[in-house]
Amino acid sequence: MAKELKDLTKRSENYSQWYNDLVLKADLAEQSAVRGCMVIKPYGYAIWEKMQRQLDDMFKETGHVNAYFPLLIPKSFLSREAEHVEGFAKECAVVTHHRLKNSPDGKGVVVDPEAKLEEELIIRPTSETIIWNTYKNWINSYRDLPILVNQWANVMRWEMRTRLFLRTAEFLWQEGHTAHATKDEAEEEAIRMLHVYAEFAEKYMAVPVVKGIKSANERFAGALETYTIEAMMQDGKALQSGTSHFLGQNFAKAFDVQFVNKENKLEYVWATSWGVSTRLMGALIMTHSDDNGLVLPPTLAPIQVVIVPIYKNDEQLSLINEKVASIVANLKAMGVSVKYDNADNKRPGFKFADYELKGVPVRLVMGGRDLENNTMEVMRRDTLEKETISCDGIETYVQNLLKEIQENVYKKALDYRNSRTITVDSYDEFKEKIEEGGFILAHWDGTPETEEKIKEETKATIRCIPLEGDKTPGVCMVTGKPSACRVVFARAY
């Protein structure tokens, strides 16, 4: 067994350390020279690229187009929407000068004091302000609407406590920003994109999610409503995995974006914004992986199938190479991502452990006896089960196995979430059960004061008010006041 695998902390010993170890040892990312920022390594970026490609296709299927807006935002823009600036003020990185010069002592460079900017620039924490300032020039009439734009970008939020993928000062994401003629259209758009995110999470990431509405305390700064998908990690904590915001006319009013409606009257535009980030990488890792390393759903695995030969001499390797070549070609023709690793600089045992650590869904092995018998050993990463299969029709077998693994990985995560989701009626029981982790369905009176009390006393937050499920009214577990429905509580990342 490879040393890297031996050194992986067990989940039961220290879940947080297991996660950190896995991100590093599976070559997904590492800390950078800039505090709080990360380097996404090629294998990690390959997974993000597959996420990006699939999401981008889904956005375009719903009528959206990509654009790009500036990284730097004038400080005055953030002052225009009071709630928005308050929400991000403590996280903003500010550019104050535009030039360096050689240090008088000849040691390096210093900021040129004469190069101070007339107005400071903010490195974007999110792009609502710069985009709505731009939309003012694009929108005059109802005929210019809707605008359905997305951008793939990086953003900066000055986080003090960081963890690779889950919370970093700079991260990659997409942010959709749409403009509509009516309130109904904007609300429909916000909900539509929530469903796109949920479909992506469940169908491609194999991560079951709860769709819901954020409480006022948890709402995006400047939004009238925030919709969310919430996933459960293996330690029972929640991870917010995507949000979609109905912004009303707040940003249109802040930037004076009006249009002439069909009745020839001026009206403010209605807005949405929505986004997911590289935090999804953290969700993927923590939902499926085990003490042997990553477990990747086949739809997002950079390498879906790896083939490793075991041979005694060059002559035997040559025969295996010849046999495997057609299998590789056939799998690729089926759209399967396959790697044949016949490099002689690493022993087969090391390769097995390495590909297991990196979560490759299917491993095929051909040795001398397999060559004689026209067979291959097949191992599936999700269960670590092995069997010997005839090479005749093995491509179809593998294709079906990949589908089976995708379904099994999702089912395992769903069963786990269901087993860790409970209903409670009393606050005493809530305080007891929240220590065990998981999702708790409980009644809440709808007030920020009660929500804050629960957070202070238990460190649990309202993850969402579910869009689906039991809507039976009841009484708040804390105050005994009327409650419209149960909400999802959990401790969260």
C-alpha positions in Angstrom: 0.0 0.0 0.0 1.3 3.4 -0.9 2.6 5.6 1.9 0.2 8.4 0.9 -2.7 6.2 1.7 -1.3 4.9 5.0 -0.9 8.5 6.1 -4.5 9.5 5.4 -6.3 10.3 8.7 -9.4 8.2 9.4 -12.7 10.0 9.3 -13.7 8.6 12.7 -10.5 10.0 14.3 -10.6 13.5 13.0 -13.0 14.4 10.2 -11.6 17.8 9.6 -8.0 16.5 9.3 -9.2 13.7 7.0 -10.6 16.3 4.7 -7.5 18.4 4.7 -5.2 15.3 4.2 -7.4 14.1 1.3 -7.4 17.4 -0.6 -3.6 17.5 -0.4 -2.8 13.8 -1.0 -5.2 13.4 -3.9 -3.5 16.3 -5.6 -6.6 18.5 -5.7 -5.2 21.7 -4.2 -2.6 23.2 -1.9 -2.1 26.4 0.1 -0.5 29.3 -1.8 2.1 31.9 -0.9 -0.8 34.3 -0.4 -2.5 33.7 2.9 -6.0 32.3 2.6 -5.7 31.6 -1.2 -5.2 28.2 -2.8 -3.5 26.7 -5.8 -6.0 24.3 -7.6 -3.8 21.6 -9.0 -4.4 20.0 -12.4 -6.3 16.9 -11.1 -8.6 19.2 -8.9 -9.0 21.6 -11.8 -10.0 18.8 -14.1 -12.9 18.0 -11.8 -13.9 21.7 -11.7 -13.7 21.8 -15.5 -16.2 19.0 -15.8 -18.5 20.7 -13.3 -18.1 24.0 -15.2 -18.8 22.4 -18.6 -22.0 20.6 -17.5 -23.4 23.7 -15.7 -22.5 25.9 -18.6 -24.5 23.6 -20.9 -27.4 23.7 -18.5 -27.3 27.5 -18.3 -27.3 27.8 -22.1 -30.2 25.3 -22.4 -32.3 27.8 -20.2 -31.4 30.7 -22.5 -28.5 32.3 -20.7 -25.3 33.7 -22.4 -21.9 34.3 -21.0 -20.2 37.7 -20.6 -17.4 39.2 -18.5 -17.3 42.2 -16.3 -14.4 44.0 -14.5 -12.6 42.6 -11.5 -12.3 46.1 -10.0 -15.4 48.0 -8.8 -15.4 51.7 -7.9 -15.9 52.1 -4.1 -18.8 54.5 -4.7 -20.8 51.7 -6.5 -20.9 49.7 -3.2 -22.3 52.7 -1.4 -25.4 52.8 -3.5 -27.3 49.8 -2.1 -27.0 50.1 1.7 -27.9 46.5 2.7 -25.5 45.1 0.1 -22.5 47.1 1.1 -23.2 46.3 4.8 -23.2 42.6 4.0 -19.8 42.7 2.3 -18.0 45.7 3.8 -15.9 43.6 6.2 -14.7 41.2 3.4 -13.6 43.8 0.8 -10.0 44.0 -0.4 -9.3 47.6 -1.5 -6.9 48.9 -4.2 -5.6 52.4 -3.2 -2.5 53.0 -5.5 -1.7 52.2 -9.1 2.1 52.2 -9.2 5.2 50.8 -7.4 8.7 52.3 -7.5 12.2 51.2 -6.5 12.9 51.5 -2.8 15.3 54.4 -2.0 17.6 51.9 -0.2 17.7 49.7 -3.3 16.1 46.8 -1.6 13.0 45.8 -3.6 10.0 48.1 -4.4 7.6 50.3 -2.4 4.2 51.8 -3.2 4.6 55.2 -4.9 2.8 57.7 -2.7 2.2 59.9 -5.7 0.2 57.2 -7.4 -2.8 57.3 -5.0 -6.1 56.7 -6.8 -8.7 59.4 -6.8 -11.3 56.8 -5.9 -10.4 53.5 -4.3 -11.3 50.3 -6.2 -12.7 47.2 -4.6 -11.7 43.7 -5.8 -15.1 42.2 -6.6 -16.7 40.2 -3.7 -19.7 39.8 -6.1 -20.6 41.7 -9.2 -24.2 43.1 -8.7 -23.0 46.7 -8.5 -20.7 46.8 -11.5 -23.2 44.8 -13.6 -26.2 47.0 -12.8 -24.2 50.1 -13.6 -23.6 48.5 -17.0 -27.2 47.3 -17.5 -28.3 51.0 -17.3 -26.7 51.4 -20.7 -28.3 48.3 -22.2 -31.9 48.8 -21.1 -34.3 51.4 -22.4 -37.5 49.5 -23.4 -39.4 46.3 -22.5 -38.0 45.1 -25.9 -34.5 45.0 -24.3 -35.7 42.5 -21.7 -35.1 40.0 -20.4 -31.3 40.0 -20.1 -30.0 36.6 -19.1 -26.3 36.8 -18.5 -23.8 34.6 -16.6 -20.1 35.1 -16.0 -17.4 32.7 -15.0 -15.0 34.5 -12.7 -12.9 34.7 -9.6 -14.0 36.8 -6.5 -12.2 38.0 -3.4 -13.7 37.9 0.1 -11.2 38.5 2.9 -11.8 35.4 5.0 -9.9 35.1 8.2 -10.4 31.3 8.8 -9.9 29.4 5.6 -10.1 25.8 4.4 -9.3 24.6 0.9 -12.3 24.7 -1.4 -14.8 25.3 1.4 -13.7 28.8 2.4 -10.9 30.7 0.8 -10.2 34.4 0.3 -10.2 34.0 -3.5 -12.4 31.4 -5.2 -13.7 30.5 -8.6 -17.4 30.7 -9.3 -20.1 31.6 -11.8 -22.6 34.4 -11.1 -25.8 34.8 -13.1 -27.3 38.3 -13.3 -30.7 38.7 -15.0 -33.0 41.6 -15.7 -36.8 41.3 -16.2 -39.8 43.4 -17.0 -42.0 41.9 -14.3 -41.8 40.7 -10.7 -43.3 37.3 -11.7 -40.7 36.7 -14.4 -37.9 37.5 -12.0 -39.2 35.2 -9.3 -39.7 32.4 -11.8 -36.1 32.9 -13.0 -34.7 32.7 -9.4 -36.7 29.4 -8.8 -35.8 28.0 -12.2 -32.1 28.4 -11.5 -32.5 26.8 -8.0 -33.9 23.7 -9.8 -31.0 23.8 -12.3 -28.6 23.7 -9.4 -30.5 20.9 -7.6 -30.6 18.8 -10.8 -26.8 19.3 -11.3 -26.1 18.4 -7.7 -28.2 15.2 -7.7 -27.7 14.0 -11.3 -24.0 14.8 -11.8 -22.5 15.2 -8.3 -24.7 12.4 -6.9 -25.3 14.7 -3.9 -28.9 14.8 -2.6 -30.0 18.3 -1.6 -32.9 20.0 0.2 -34.3 22.9 -1.8 -35.7 25.8 0.3 -35.9 29.5 1.2 -33.4 31.2 3.5 -34.7 32.9 6.6 -34.3 36.8 6.7 -31.2 36.4 8.9 -29.5 34.2 6.3 -30.7 36.0 3.2 -28.2 37.4 0.7 -27.3 41.1 1.3 -29.7 43.2 -0.9 -32.1 40.3 -1.8 -35.8 40.1 -1.1 -35.7 36.3 -1.1 -32.8 33.8 -1.2 -33.4 30.2 -2.4 -30.8 27.6 -1.5 -29.8 23.9 -1.9 -28.5 22.4 1.3 -26.4 19.2 1.4 -25.4 17.0 4.3 -21.8 16.0 4.7 -20.7 12.7 6.3 -20.0 14.4 9.7 -23.7 15.5 9.8 -23.0 19.1 9.1 -24.8 21.1 6.4 -23.1 22.7 3.4 -24.8 25.4 1.4 -24.2 24.3 -2.1 -25.8 26.9 -4.3 -28.0 30.0 -3.9 -30.4 31.9 -6.2 -31.6 35.4 -5.2 -34.7 37.4 -6.1 -33.4 40.9 -5.8 -36.6 42.8 -6.5 -36.0 46.3 -7.8 -33.3 47.2 -5.2 -30.4 47.3 -7.6 -32.4 48.9 -10.4 -33.3 51.7 -8.1 -29.8 52.0 -6.7 -28.4 52.4 -10.3 -31.5 54.1 -11.8 -32.1 51.3 -14.3 -35.6 52.0 -15.8 -37.4 50.9 -18.9 -40.4 52.0 -20.9 -43.1 49.3 -20.5 -45.8 48.3 -22.9 -48.1 51.1 -21.6 -45.3 53.6 -22.4 -44.6 54.3 -18.7 -41.2 54.3 -17.0 -40.7 51.4 -14.6 -37.7 49.9 -12.6 -36.3 46.6 -13.8 -36.7 43.4 -11.7 -33.6 41.4 -11.0 -32.1 38.1 -9.9 -28.6 36.8 -9.2 -27.4 33.2 -8.6 -24.2 31.4 -8.1 -22.2 28.3 -7.3 -18.5 28.1 -6.6 -15.5 25.8 -6.1 -17.1 25.1 -2.7 -18.9 22.3 -4.7 -15.5 20.6 -4.7 -15.7 20.4 -1.0 -19.2 19.0 -1.1 -18.2 16.3 -3.6 -15.3 15.2 -1.4 -17.1 15.2 1.9 -20.3 13.6 0.7 -18.8 10.5 -1.0 -15.1 9.8 0.0 -13.9 7.2 2.5 -10.8 6.2 4.4 -9.1 5.0 1.3 -9.4 8.3 -0.5 -11.7 10.1 -3.0 -14.8 8.4 -4.3 -15.9 10.3 -7.4 -19.2 9.9 -9.3 -18.3 8.7 -12.8 -20.0 11.8 -14.5 -17.4 14.1 -12.9 -14.3 11.8 -12.7 -11.4 13.1 -14.9 -10.5 9.5 -15.4 -13.4 7.1 -15.4 -11.5 3.9 -16.1 -7.8 3.1 -15.5 -6.2 0.0 -16.9 -3.0 -1.4 -15.3 -1.0 -4.2 -16.7 1.0 -6.7 -14.6 3.8 -8.4 -16.6 7.0 -10.4 -16.1 8.9 -9.2 -19.1 8.8 -6.8 -22.1 7.5 -9.6 -24.4 4.5 -10.1 -22.1 3.9 -6.4 -21.8 3.9 -6.1 -25.6 1.2 -8.7 -25.9 -0.9 -7.0 -23.2 -0.4 -3.6 -24.8 -1.8 -5.1 -28.1 -4.7 -6.7 -26.3 -5.6 -3.5 -24.3 -5.3 -1.1 -27.3 -8.6 -2.2 -28.8 -10.4 -2.1 -25.4 -9.2 1.5 -24.9 -10.3 2.6 -28.3 -13.7 1.0 -27.9 -14.2 2.6 -24.5 -13.2 6.0 -25.8 -15.6 5.6 -28.8 -18.4 5.1 -26.2 -17.4 8.4 -24.6 -15.7 6.9 -21.6 -12.6 8.7 -20.2 -9.9 5.9 -20.0 -6.2 5.9 -19.1 -3.9 3.0 -19.8 -1.0 3.2 -17.3 1.8 1.0 -18.6 4.5 3.3 -17.3 7.4 1.3 -15.9 8.5 3.8 -13.2 6.0 2.7 -10.6 5.0 -0.7 -9.3 1.4 -2.0 -9.9 0.7 -1.9 -6.1 1.6 1.8 -6.0 -0.6 2.5 -9.0 -3.5 0.7 -7.4 -3.3 2.7 -4.2 -2.8 6.0 -6.1 -5.8 5.6 -8.4 -7.9 4.4 -5.4 -6.8 7.6 -3.5 -7.8 9.7 -6.5 -11.2 8.1 -6.7 -11.1 6.6 -10.2 -14.4 4.8 -10.5 -13.3 1.6 -12.3 -9.9 -0.2 -12.4 -9.1 -2.9 -14.9 -6.1 -5.1 -14.5 -4.6 -7.6 -17.0 -1.8 -10.0 -16.0 -0.2 -12.9 -17.8 -2.9 -15.4 -16.8 -5.6 -12.9 -17.8 -4.0 -12.6 -21.2 -4.1 -16.4 -21.6 -7.7 -16.6 -20.4 -9.0 -13.5 -22.3 -10.1 -11.9 -19.0 -9.5 -8.8 -16.9 -10.0 -8.1 -13.2 -12.5 -5.3 -12.6 -12.6 -3.3 -9.4 -15.3 -0.7 -8.6 -14.1 2.2 -6.4 -17.4 2.8 -4.6 -17.6 -0.7 -3.0 -14.0 -1.9 -3.6 -15.5 -5.2 -5.0 -13.5 -7.2 -7.5 -14.5 -9.7 -10.1 -12.9 -11.3 -13.2 -14.7 -10.6 -16.5 -14.2 -11.9 -20.0 -12.7 -9.4 -22.4 -15.5 -10.2 -24.9 -18.0 -7.4 -24.4 -16.1 -5.9 -21.5 -16.6 -2.4 -22.9 -20.4 -2.6 -22.5 -20.0 -4.2 -19.1 -17.9 -1.2 -18.0 -20.3 1.3 -19.5 -23.1 -0.3 -17.5 -21.0 -0.5 -14.4 -20.3 3.2 -14.5 -24.0 3.9 -14.6 -24.5 1.6 -11.7 -21.8 3.2 -9.7 -23.3 6.7 -10.3 -26.7 5.5 -9.0 -25.1 3.6 -6.0 -23.1 6.6 -4.9 -26.2 8.8 -5.0 -28.3 6.2 -3.2 -25.7 5.7 -0.5 -25.6 9.5 0.2 -29.4 9.8 0.1 -29.8 6.9 2.6 -27.2 8.4 4.9 -29.0 11.8 4.8 -32.3 10.2 5.5 -30.9 8.2 8.4 -29.5 11.5 9.9 -32.7 13.6 9.4 -35.0 13.6 12.5 -38.1 15.5 13.6 -38.2 17.0 17.1 -40.9 19.0 18.9 -39.3 20.2 22.1 -36.3 22.5 22.6 -34.7 20.2 25.1 -34.8 17.4 22.7 -33.4 19.7 20.0 -30.4 20.7 22.1 -29.7 17.0 22.8 -30.0 15.9 19.2 -28.1 18.7 17.6 -25.0 17.4 19.4 -25.3 14.3 17.3 -25.3 16.2 14.0 -27.6 15.8 11.0 -30.7 17.7 9.9 -33.4 18.5 12.4 -36.9 19.4 11.3 -38.5 21.6 13.9 -41.1 24.3 14.2 -39.9 27.9 14.5 -42.1 31.0 15.1 -40.6 33.0 12.2 -38.9 35.7 14.3 -35.2 36.7 13.9 -35.0 36.9 17.7 -35.8 33.2 18.2 -33.5 32.2 15.4 -30.7 34.1 17.0 -31.3 32.6 20.4 -31.2 29.1 18.9 -27.9 30.0 17.1 -26.3 31.4 20.2 -27.3 28.5 22.5 -26.7 25.6 20.1 -24.5 26.9 17.2 -27.3 25.6 14.8 -28.7 27.7 12.1 -31.8 27.5 10.0 -30.5 26.0 6.7 -33.8 26.6 4.9 -37.6 26.6 4.9 -38.1 23.6 2.6 -40.0 24.1 -0.6 -41.2 20.5 -0.6 -42.4 18.1 2.1 -44.6 18.4 5.2 -46.2 21.8 5.5 -48.3 21.1 8.6 -48.5 24.1 10.9 -47.6 23.7 14.6 -46.0 25.6 17.5 -42.5 26.9 17.9 -40.3 24.5 20.0 -38.8 27.6 21.8 -41.6 30.1 22.3 -44.8 28.0 21.8 -46.0 30.6 19.3 -47.7 29.5 16.0 -45.4 28.1 13.3 -46.3 27.8 9.6 -44.2 24.7 9.0 -41.1 22.8 10.1 -37.7 24.2 9.0 -34.4 22.5 8.6 -31.8 23.2 11.3 -28.2 22.0 11.3 -24.7 23.1 12.2 -23.0 24.1 9.0 -19.7 24.8 7.3 
